């Protein structure tokens, strides 16, 4: 295998300039500009840490705009670094390597191993720099600063890349690390980050006596995830706050908001934790200081907790800077399951508006409020979705609304959730607008098996909605407290003593069937034969379909059915045998 230095064809203008200067005199100023060297492709031919043909030396001989690739004859699957991180800084032309493209053979084919001595890779070319990497794995990076595997001041774009088993904010000698906060156990980037077809897992960031951000990824700018998994990362701090067990996006200390755009990706089994007795822990899976959009994704098994029980947003926590632009999270065809927080928002802690469509949010829990969702400020729009099996140790097994916001549901089911107050929904200062929805079989140990209102004078508006089969301490109780006034029409409520309901409200058993797969992407309660809810509802929003979506008409009879489920019209009668001639 050849270890010769990579060859290139470049045109250098600098020597000509120097010769002209010598001819014209030392005091003369060259009139001919210095031109940057043209881009080239340089090939790594050695598996060694350094020396001719090594990745380290090949990068050192590069200039901005170059591409680094690897020889197909490279006789190794791992390059172990023994002399510290590989730094992409000043190029062979004495100018910063602002852009560089590194093309590997595949993340399962070649690993750059930091050997627990230092980071694997550092891009040190300023905030405007951009690094593109494909087909490589980075492992076992270790640093007492930011970016355990990879650190950059600028932006990165990764495709088919793995960042795993790296650590940031670690004590490397007898002395404690300086400063803080610490960011990015796997990756810390000052700018935007794009991850496609990649894996970020089992990384750690330790804030020590400072804050910790993003055990998997910290991005100061926007983060885009496509077909990427963020899994098993751990963010912790001894005496500071912790933000984002899997990812942390946006620069909180610089008051710079950024966003997340995730498609067909998974954020799972990440943890945010702090030993601090008074510090917040936010976002076991993801902490986002700005807007976010999730499509066809999964957020599951994440945890936010602390010694003081200040964990919020087990799966996702998003917020805006104080006085900054309000933020929104939009989740479409995205499921959240088995997330937990030891304070509030088992699945989601929302300090802004949130829109959820065609989602299943199940099996999440919070020790205090919002087993599934805690809405601190802003509005929640829940459409074609199911919340089930979520548990809150205080208020709102499914949803807890705190602040002057609004919860609005359409074609949705909230079933089988548990809390002390408000098995399905707990509300303090906000308003509730439930349309064509089913709230059933939720339980509370004290008040409001279905819906709990702390103050009677806030709005509860029900339209073509079922609230039935909910219990408090084993007794039927769909709405609490007595004295509240419910507005709306075409509803079915079975147990609301002392509550003033619209005059046309039905109270008979709706004959709901068990929560099941009745078609569509989410579970629903079918209406049993002879249910009083059939053809007794309304469709004020002119919905085309029921909760199950395309193929399940919202109005299949003379009128819409009450609730999220519509009994579909049976097929046409069999005209051939209708007159019974087949009995002859």
C-alpha positions as semicolon CSV with decimal commas, in nm:
position;residue;x (nm);y (nm);z (nm)
1;X;0,000;0,000;0,000
2;X;0,142;0,335;-0,099
3;X;0,197;0,599;0,169
4;X;0,312;0,874;-0,063
5;X;0,173;1,220;-0,013
6;X;-0,141;1,288;-0,215
7;X;-0,082;1,444;-0,553
8;X;-0,258;1,751;-0,683
9;X;-0,247;2,003;-0,962
10;X;-0,264;2,358;-0,831
11;X;-0,174;2,701;-0,964
12;X;-0,005;2,922;-0,707
13;X;0,027;3,295;-0,775
14;X;0,203;3,381;-0,452
15;X;0,564;3,296;-0,567
16;X;0,522;3,521;-0,874
17;X;0,411;3,806;-0,654
18;X;0,715;3,764;-0,432
19;X;0,952;3,765;-0,731
20;X;0,801;4,084;-0,870
21;X;0,832;4,247;-0,529
22;X;1,202;4,159;-0,517
23;X;1,264;4,305;-0,867
24;X;1,072;4,626;-0,800
25;X;1,222;4,678;-0,458
26;X;1,126;4,595;-0,104
27;X;0,910;4,902;-0,068
28;X;0,696;4,827;-0,374
29;X;0,341;4,700;-0,325
30;X;0,249;4,406;-0,551
31;X;-0,030;4,496;-0,791
32;X;-0,116;4,134;-0,870
33;X;-0,369;3,980;-0,626
34;X;-0,310;3,654;-0,444
35;X;-0,545;3,390;-0,585
36;X;-0,672;3,099;-0,379
37;X;-0,564;2,755;-0,494
38;X;-0,824;2,563;-0,694
39;X;-1,014;2,283;-0,523
40;X;-0,872;1,934;-0,536
41;X;-0,959;1,584;-0,419
42;X;-0,704;1,441;-0,174
43;X;-0,700;1,071;-0,092
44;X;-0,620;0,913;0,243
45;X;-0,400;0,608;0,188
46;X;-0,279;0,529;0,541
47;X;-0,451;0,396;0,853
48;X;-0,191;0,554;1,082
49;X;-0,261;0,846;1,314
50;X;-0,010;1,066;1,131
51;X;0,247;1,061;0,857
52;X;0,230;1,056;0,481
53;X;-0,113;0,958;0,350
54;X;-0,278;0,971;0,694
55;X;-0,608;1,151;0,747
56;X;-0,435;1,402;0,974
57;X;-0,165;1,490;0,721
58;X;-0,405;1,487;0,427
59;X;-0,625;1,743;0,600
60;X;-0,318;1,950;0,688
61;X;-0,226;1,965;0,319
62;X;-0,576;2,072;0,212
63;X;-0,709;2,417;0,135
64;X;-1,060;2,556;0,159
65;X;-1,296;2,390;-0,088
66;X;-1,104;2,064;-0,112
67;X;-1,252;1,715;-0,086
68;X;-1,096;1,441;0,125
69;X;-1,172;1,082;0,030
70;X;-1,032;0,742;0,123
71;X;-0,853;0,491;-0,092
72;X;-1,061;0,181;-0,170
73;X;-0,746;-0,015;-0,081
74;X;-0,741;0,121;0,275
75;X;-0,674;-0,189;0,484
76;X;-0,857;-0,093;0,802
77;X;-1,203;-0,026;0,941
78;X;-1,080;0,202;1,222
79;X;-0,831;0,486;1,242
80;X;-0,726;0,530;1,605
81;X;-0,595;0,873;1,699
82;X;-0,295;0,867;1,933
83;X;-0,187;1,231;1,920
84;X;-0,508;1,421;1,985
85;X;-0,788;1,561;1,777
86;X;-0,752;1,621;1,405
87;X;-0,787;1,995;1,356
88;X;-0,918;2,156;1,040
89;X;-0,774;2,503;1,073
90;X;-0,522;2,677;0,852
91;X;-0,462;2,518;0,512
92;X;-0,143;2,460;0,322
93;X;-0,193;2,800;0,160
94;X;-0,187;2,966;0,504
95;X;-0,558;3,056;0,474
96;X;-0,839;2,917;0,691
97;X;-1,002;2,601;0,559
98;X;-1,352;2,745;0,574
99;X;-1,514;2,468;0,368
100;X;-1,413;2,104;0,346
101;X;-1,590;1,791;0,223
102;X;-1,487;1,458;0,376
103;X;-1,625;1,152;0,195
104;X;-1,591;0,818;0,372
105;X;-1,675;0,463;0,262
106;X;-1,978;0,437;0,497
107;X;-2,033;0,476;0,869
108;X;-2,037;0,100;0,914
109;X;-1,713;0,066;0,717
110;X;-1,477;0,320;0,877
111;X;-1,452;0,473;1,225
112;X;-1,236;0,762;1,342
113;X;-1,160;0,674;1,704
114;X;-1,064;0,950;1,949
115;X;-0,914;0,684;2,178
116;X;-1,058;0,864;2,485
117;X;-0,765;1,108;2,462
118;X;-0,929;1,406;2,295
119;X;-1,202;1,493;2,049
120;X;-1,195;1,316;1,714
121;X;-1,234;1,625;1,495
122;X;-1,223;2,004;1,539
123;X;-1,313;2,256;1,268
124;X;-1,145;2,578;1,376
125;X;-1,206;2,820;1,089
126;X;-1,456;3,070;1,226
127;X;-1,831;3,104;1,256
128;X;-1,882;3,125;0,879
129;X;-1,716;2,788;0,817
130;X;-1,902;2,487;0,676
131;X;-1,802;2,122;0,709
132;X;-1,958;1,841;0,506
133;X;-1,901;1,478;0,604
134;X;-2,049;1,154;0,474
135;X;-1,987;0,786;0,532
136;X;-1,787;0,798;0,856
137;X;-1,829;0,708;1,223
138;X;-1,671;0,905;1,509
139;X;-1,629;0,735;1,844
140;X;-1,460;0,766;2,182
141;X;-1,393;1,136;2,174
142;X;-1,327;1,288;2,516
143;X;-1,286;1,652;2,621
144;X;-1,318;1,887;2,915
145;X;-1,480;2,141;2,680
146;X;-1,756;2,130;2,418
147;X;-1,810;1,875;2,143
148;X;-1,700;1,530;2,255
149;X;-1,679;1,374;1,906
150;X;-1,682;1,682;1,682
151;X;-1,651;2,053;1,759
152;X;-1,706;2,334;1,511
153;X;-1,756;2,708;1,535
154;X;-1,957;2,702;1,214
155;X;-2,210;2,477;1,042
156;X;-2,205;2,109;0,954
157;X;-2,386;1,878;0,713
158;X;-2,360;1,506;0,787
159;X;-2,496;1,216;0,581
160;X;-2,452;0,852;0,684
161;X;-2,251;0,956;0,990
162;X;-2,234;0,806;1,338
163;X;-2,139;0,999;1,653
164;X;-2,122;0,763;1,947
165;X;-1,967;0,699;2,289
166;X;-1,814;1,045;2,315
167;X;-1,813;1,279;2,615
168;X;-1,787;1,655;2,673
169;X;-1,728;1,849;2,993
170;X;-1,522;1,569;3,141
171;X;-1,240;1,607;3,396
172;X;-0,930;1,494;3,205
173;X;-0,667;1,566;3,472
174;X;-0,660;1,639;3,843
175;X;-0,792;1,988;3,776
176;X;-1,159;2,064;3,716
177;X;-1,261;2,186;3,369
178;X;-1,269;2,562;3,330
179;X;-1,574;2,773;3,263
180;X;-1,893;2,633;3,129
181;X;-2,163;2,581;3,025
182;X;-2,072;2,263;2,836
183;X;-2,237;2,163;2,511
184;X;-2,265;1,867;2,279
185;X;-2,147;1,529;2,401
186;X;-2,148;1,405;2,043
187;X;-2,147;1,726;1,839
188;X;-2,127;2,094;1,927
189;X;-2,181;2,339;1,642
190;X;-2,207;2,715;1,663
191;X;-2,411;2,730;1,343
192;X;-2,665;2,513;1,164
193;X;-2,658;2,133;1,169
194;X;-2,798;1,890;0,912
195;X;-2,807;1,517;0,990
196;X;-2,936;1,269;0,733
197;X;-2,938;0,888;0,754
198;X;-2,726;0,917;1,067
199;X;-2,700;0,787;1,423
200;X;-2,609;0,984;1,736
201;X;-2,600;0,759;2,040
202;X;-2,460;0,689;2,386
203;X;-2,286;1,024;2,424
204;X;-2,258;1,229;2,743
205;X;-2,225;1,593;2,841
206;X;-2,140;1,681;3,202
207;X;-2,199;2,038;3,314
208;X;-2,005;1,984;3,636
209;X;-2,082;2,306;3,830
210;X;-2,228;2,475;3,520
211;X;-2,513;2,416;3,274
212;X;-2,517;2,120;3,036
213;X;-2,670;2,132;2,686
214;X;-2,739;1,854;2,437
215;X;-2,571;1,524;2,519
216;X;-2,616;1,406;2,161
217;X;-2,615;1,730;1,963
218;X;-2,590;2,098;2,047
219;X;-2,673;2,332;1,759
220;X;-2,651;2,707;1,797
221;X;-2,846;2,742;1,471
222;X;-3,122;2,537;1,309
223;X;-3,109;2,157;1,325
224;X;-3,247;1,944;1,041
225;X;-3,294;1,570;1,097
226;X;-3,384;1,332;0,816
227;X;-3,403;0,955;0,874
228;X;-3,179;0,999;1,177
229;X;-3,180;0,839;1,524
230;X;-3,079;1,022;1,843
231;X;-3,062;0,754;2,114
232;X;-2,922;0,674;2,457
233;X;-2,751;1,008;2,523
234;X;-2,711;1,144;2,877
235;X;-2,687;1,508;2,989
236;X;-2,606;1,579;3,353
237;X;-2,479;1,846;3,591
238;X;-2,377;1,848;3,956
239;X;-2,491;2,196;4,050
240;X;-2,633;2,342;3,728
241;X;-2,936;2,319;3,502
242;X;-2,957;2,065;3,221
243;X;-3,116;2,118;2,879
244;X;-3,167;1,840;2,624
245;X;-3,071;1,481;2,690
246;X;-3,074;1,405;2,318
247;X;-3,055;1,743;2,146
248;X;-3,036;2,108;2,250
249;X;-3,104;2,372;1,986
250;X;-3,065;2,749;2,015
251;X;-2,822;2,959;2,213
252;X;-2,995;3,038;2,542
253;X;-2,699;3,222;2,692
254;X;-2,681;3,438;2,378
255;X;-3,062;3,473;2,354
256;X;-3,054;3,337;1,997
257;X;-3,353;3,124;1,898
258;X;-3,321;2,841;1,646
259;X;-3,545;2,565;1,514
260;X;-3,570;2,190;1,461
261;X;-3,703;2,031;1,142
262;X;-3,730;1,652;1,177
263;X;-3,860;1,402;0,922
264;X;-3,876;1,023;0,963
265;X;-3,647;1,045;1,262
266;X;-3,637;0,904;1,614
267;X;-3,543;1,064;1,946
268;X;-3,548;0,783;2,201
269;X;-3,413;0,671;2,538
270;X;-3,223;0,991;2,613
271;X;-3,191;1,141;2,962
272;X;-3,149;1,486;3,113
273;X;-3,057;1,489;3,483
274;X;-2,917;1,722;3,750
275;X;-2,806;1,678;4,110
276;X;-2,883;2,047;4,170
277;X;-3,138;2,108;4,444
278;X;-3,309;2,400;4,269
279;X;-3,208;2,397;3,900
280;X;-3,443;2,323;3,609
281;X;-3,403;2,015;3,390
282;X;-3,575;2,055;3,054
283;X;-3,624;1,818;2,762
284;X;-3,519;1,459;2,822
285;X;-3,531;1,397;2,449
286;X;-3,511;1,745;2,301
287;X;-3,482;2,101;2,429
288;X;-3,560;2,361;2,164
289;X;-3,513;2,734;2,211
290;X;-3,735;2,822;1,917
291;X;-3,973;2,664;1,668
292;X;-3,990;2,297;1,573
293;X;-4,154;2,073;1,316
294;X;-4,172;1,695;1,345
295;X;-4,313;1,476;1,067
296;X;-4,342;1,094;1,057
297;X;-4,118;1,072;1,363
298;X;-4,103;0,909;1,707
299;X;-4,016;1,062;2,046
300;X;-4,009;0,781;2,302
301;X;-3,854;0,652;2,622
302;X;-3,688;0,982;2,718
303;X;-3,658;1,111;3,076
304;X;-3,611;1,448;3,249
305;X;-3,548;1,436;3,625
306;X;-3,339;1,578;3,908
307;X;-3,269;1,530;4,276
308;X;-3,513;1,815;4,341
309;X;-3,783;1,680;4,103
310;X;-3,758;1,977;3,864
311;X;-3,768;1,779;3,540
312;X;-4,010;1,897;3,269
313;X;-4,078;1,786;2,913
314;X;-3,969;1,425;2,928
315;X;-3,983;1,387;2,550
316;X;-3,982;1,743;2,421
317;X;-3,954;2,086;2,579
318;X;-3,970;2,401;2,372
319;X;-3,965;2,765;2,475
320;X;-3,875;3,115;2,360
321;X;-3,643;3,372;2,506
322;X;-3,804;3,615;2,748
323;X;-3,970;3,888;2,547
324;X;-3,870;3,716;2,222
325;X;-4,071;3,598;1,926
326;X;-4,338;3,345;2,034
327;X;-4,262;2,989;1,927
328;X;-4,461;2,699;1,784
329;X;-4,417;2,323;1,771
330;X;-4,593;2,134;1,492
331;X;-4,614;1,754;1,515
332;X;-4,766;1,557;1,228
333;X;-4,786;1,176;1,215
334;X;-4,548;1,175;1,511
335;X;-4,596;0,949;1,813
336;X;-4,478;1,011;2,169
337;X;-4,468;0,717;2,406
338;X;-4,321;0,614;2,743
339;X;-4,154;0,947;2,815
340;X;-4,137;1,073;3,173
341;X;-4,066;1,383;3,380
342;X;-4,042;1,400;3,755
343;X;-4,224;1,733;3,762
344;X;-4,444;1,813;3,461
345;X;-4,508;1,740;3,095
346;X;-4,432;1,369;3,067
347;X;-4,423;1,381;2,687
348;X;-4,425;1,755;2,610
349;X;-4,354;2,071;2,804
350;X;-4,482;2,356;2,589
351;X;-4,408;2,723;2,646
352;X;-4,568;2,830;2,321
353;X;-4,828;2,717;2,070
354;X;-4,845;2,351;1,972
355;X;-5,026;2,177;1,688
356;X;-5,060;1,797;1,687
357;X;-5,214;1,600;1,400
358;X;-5,257;1,222;1,360
359;X;-5,054;1,137;1,668
360;X;-5,068;0,874;1,938
361;X;-4,944;1,004;2,273
362;X;-4,944;0,711;2,514
363;X;-4,788;0,573;2,828
364;X;-4,618;0,897;2,937
365;X;-4,607;1,014;3,297
366;X;-4,527;1,315;3,513
367;X;-4,499;1,325;3,891
368;X;-4,695;1,650;3,903
369;X;-4,891;1,802;3,612
370;X;-4,954;1,700;3,253
371;X;-4,898;1,328;3,219
372;X;-4,878;1,375;2,842
373;X;-4,875;1,751;2,778
374;X;-4,819;2,054;2,997
375;X;-4,909;2,379;2,825
376;X;-4,746;2,665;3,014
377;X;-4,836;2,944;2,776
378;X;-4,995;2,936;2,433
379;X;-5,257;2,727;2,257
380;X;-5,288;2,355;2,183
381;X;-5,461;2,227;1,869
382;X;-5,516;1,851;1,876
383;X;-5,651;1,696;1,557
384;X;-5,719;1,332;1,456
385;X;-5,516;1,213;1,755
386;X;-5,538;0,982;2,057
387;X;-5,407;1,041;2,410
388;X;-5,420;0,725;2,618
389;X;-5,257;0,562;2,918
390;X;-5,086;0,879;3,041
391;X;-5,051;0,946;3,416
392;X;-5,006;1,265;3,619
393;X;-4,932;1,268;3,991
394;X;-5,134;1,587;4,030
395;X;-5,339;1,753;3,752
396;X;-5,420;1,660;3,393
397;X;-5,347;1,298;3,311
398;X;-5,367;1,374;2,940
399;X;-5,339;1,753;2,922
400;X;-5,267;2,020;3,179
401;X;-5,335;2,380;3,076
402;X;-5,165;2,643;3,288
403;X;-5,179;3,002;3,174
404;X;-5,412;3,201;2,957
405;X;-5,418;2,971;2,659
406;X;-5,667;2,754;2,480
407;X;-5,700;2,379;2,425
408;X;-5,892;2,296;2,109
409;X;-5,956;1,940;1,992
410;X;-6,108;1,809;1,670
411;X;-6,174;1,445;1,582
412;X;-5,967;1,329;1,879
413;X;-5,988;1,071;2,157
414;X;-5,867;1,119;2,516
415;X;-5,912;0,788;2,693
416;X;-5,776;0,585;2,983
417;X;-5,561;0,857;3,140
418;X;-5,515;0,909;3,516
419;X;-5,451;1,196;3,758
420;X;-5,542;1,324;4,103
421;X;-5,746;1,605;3,943
422;X;-5,858;1,591;3,581
423;X;-5,803;1,239;3,453
424;X;-5,819;1,360;3,094
425;X;-5,776;1,739;3,117
426;X;-5,679;1,972;3,400
427;X;-5,735;2,344;3,344
428;X;-5,645;2,644;3,557
429;X;-5,671;2,979;3,373
430;X;-5,737;2,874;3,014
431;X;-6,030;2,778;2,794
432;X;-6,138;2,446;2,646
433;X;-6,300;2,395;2,305
434;X;-6,367;2,030;2,223
435;X;-6,532;1,941;1,891
436;X;-6,624;1,602;1,746
437;X;-6,415;1,437;2,015
438;X;-6,443;1,157;2,270
439;X;-6,330;1,191;2,632
440;X;-6,391;0,856;2,800
441;X;-6,282;0,611;3,069
442;X;-6,035;0,849;3,236
443;X;-5,996;0,844;3,614
444;X;-5,913;1,088;3,893
445;X;-5,865;1,019;4,260
446;X;-6,008;1,353;4,378
447;X;-6,185;1,573;4,121
448;X;-6,285;1,559;3,756
449;X;-6,247;1,211;3,620
450;X;-6,285;1,361;3,273
451;X;-6,234;1,737;3,292
452;X;-6,117;1,941;3,592
453;X;-6,165;2,319;3,603
454;X;-5,994;2,496;3,889
455;X;-6,206;2,807;3,834
456;X;-6,568;2,779;3,724
457;X;-6,576;3,097;3,517
458;X;-6,335;2,986;3,241
459;X;-6,483;2,861;2,913
460;X;-6,571;2,498;2,851
461;X;-6,726;2,462;2,506
462;X;-6,834;2,121;2,377
463;X;-6,963;2,059;2,025
464;X;-7,070;1,713;1,910
465;X;-6,848;1,567;2,180
466;X;-6,882;1,265;2,410
467;X;-6,767;1,298;2,772
468;X;-6,865;0,969;2,932
469;X;-6,749;0,679;3,145
470;X;-6,503;0,892;3,344
471;X;-6,477;0,833;3,718
472;X;-6,352;0,990;4,039
473;X;-6,265;0,747;4,318
474;X;-6,474;0,488;4,138
475;X;-6,784;0,708;4,101
476;X;-6,902;0,854;3,767
477;X;-6,783;1,211;3,720
478;X;-6,722;1,359;3,376
479;X;-6,695;1,730;3,465
480;X;-6,597;1,920;3,780
481;X;-6,669;2,149;3,964
482;X;-7,042;2,193;4,014
483;X;-7,149;2,541;3,911
484;X;-6,957;2,563;3,585
485;X;-7,148;2,641;3,266
486;X;-7,076;2,443;2,951
487;X;-7,153;2,604;2,616
488;X;-7,200;2,433;2,280
489;X;-7,447;2,185;2,135
490;X;-7,512;1,825;2,025
491;X;-7,315;1,665;2,308
492;X;-7,342;1,351;2,519
493;X;-7,235;1,381;2,885
494;X;-7,334;1,105;3,126
495;X;-7,230;1,232;3,471
496;X;-7,190;1,602;3,555
497;X;-7,382;1,678;3,874
498;X;-7,430;2,050;3,934
499;X;-7,292;2,144;3,593
500;X;-7,509;2,354;3,361
501;X;-7,507;2,179;3,022
502;X;-7,659;2,288;2,689
503;X;-8,029;2,200;2,668
504;X;-7,983;1,945;2,391
505;X;-7,716;1,743;2,575
506;X;-7,782;1,368;2,585
507;X;-7,703;1,166;2,896
508;X;-7,767;0,801;2,798
509;X;-7,486;0,545;2,777
510;X;-7,313;0,600;2,440
511;X;-7,228;0,228;2,420
512;X;-6,862;0,295;2,350
513;X;-6,662;-0,009;2,247
514;X;-6,309;-0,070;2,383
515;X;-6,027;0,142;2,243
516;X;-5,915;-0,046;1,932
517;X;-5,774;-0,031;1,583
518;X;-6,086;0,050;1,387
519;X;-5,891;0,176;1,086
520;X;-5,678;0,482;1,034
521;X;-5,348;0,566;1,207
522;X;-5,483;0,596;1,565
523;X;-5,698;0,394;1,807
524;X;-6,062;0,493;1,852
525;X;-6,376;0,400;2,047
526;X;-6,634;0,261;1,805
527;X;-7,003;0,323;1,878
528;X;-7,199;0,010;1,960
529;X;-7,516;-0,081;1,775
530;X;-7,803;0,135;1,894
531;X;-7,581;0,404;2,047
532;X;-7,776;0,727;2,112
533;X;-7,474;0,915;1,970
534;X;-7,545;0,789;1,617
535;X;-7,683;1,063;1,389
536;X;-7,723;1,295;1,690
537;X;-7,417;1,515;1,640
538;X;-7,311;1,804;1,422
539;X;-7,033;1,895;1,186
540;X;-6,994;2,268;1,239
541;X;-6,637;2,263;1,104
542;X;-6,742;2,084;0,782
543;X;-6,495;1,800;0,839
544;X;-6,461;1,551;0,553
545;X;-6,361;1,253;0,767
546;X;-6,382;1,126;1,124
547;X;-6,069;1,068;1,335
548;X;-5,959;0,778;1,118
549;X;-5,909;0,996;0,813
550;X;-5,946;0,930;0,444
551;X;-6,216;0,672;0,368
552;X;-6,417;0,730;0,686
553;X;-6,679;0,996;0,617
554;X;-6,751;1,245;0,893
555;X;-7,120;1,238;0,806
556;X;-7,229;0,888;0,700
557;X;-7,595;0,906;0,806
558;X;-7,857;1,174;0,825
559;X;-7,633;1,373;1,062
560;X;-7,285;1,335;1,207
561;X;-7,243;1,102;1,502
562;X;-7,140;1,253;1,836
563;X;-6,774;1,193;1,918
564;X;-6,458;1,119;1,722
565;X;-6,592;0,804;1,554
566;X;-6,852;0,790;1,278
567;X;-7,042;0,469;1,208
568;X;-7,002;0,420;0,836
569;X;-7,292;0,351;0,601
570;X;-7,335;-0,016;0,517
571;X;-7,298;-0,128;0,158
572;X;-7,595;-0,137;-0,082
573;X;-7,843;-0,423;-0,039
574;X;-7,793;-0,738;-0,243
575;X;-8,058;-0,676;-0,511
576;X;-8,024;-1,021;-0,668
577;X;-8,146;-1,196;-0,356
578;X;-8,357;-0,916;-0,213
579;X;-8,691;-1,074;-0,310
580;X;-8,597;-1,405;-0,155
581;X;-8,630;-1,610;-0,475
582;X;-8,323;-1,807;-0,370
583;X;-8,538;-1,985;-0,110
584;X;-8,743;-2,160;-0,378
